[in-house]
Amino acid sequence: MIKSLFEQLDSTYHEENGYFIPDLRLPAEEELPIGIWGQQHLDYLKQYRKVTYTNLLTSGRLNAYLADIDRQAQKRFERLIEGMKQAQGKRNV
């Protein structure tokens, strides 16, 4: 008997109500901490960029992507605050 492509990839099925349902799993992904900026970007992706969200999720890159966005946004936020401190300090002198 010829195997389907799904079976050739060593995937399995389970039966529900007479239908064979493939056992699909997302790729393993390293859990990285995601701060407020990453969480906000996740909400944005889910609401406005559903295809990008789905592609990142199913490829196993969502967590790494959000952690990177969070790091970039945090650095930018810190630079902005530092610039505001310096500008405030020059006015008070």
Phi, psi and omega in degrees: 000139181278132179276146174287164177303320179300317180288328178295333179273016179060036176267160184236164178239161166226156184260132174225119178052040177084000179250143175268119182253128179292143176273094182263139178226145175285150177298149178295140182223139179291133179278115178246148179292137180237122181273196185298321181293320177294321178295319179294321178292323176300315177300318179298313180300315181296325184274319189244341183230063186296324180292316178299316178302312181296318179297316179294319181295312184285341177272351179082021182246003185298311183297316179296320179298313181294322178296321178293316177300317181298316179298315180298314181294321180295318177298316179296319178299315180295320177296320179297314179297317179297318177297322178293321178298314180295319179295320178294319181295324180289327179289324183283346183279000000 
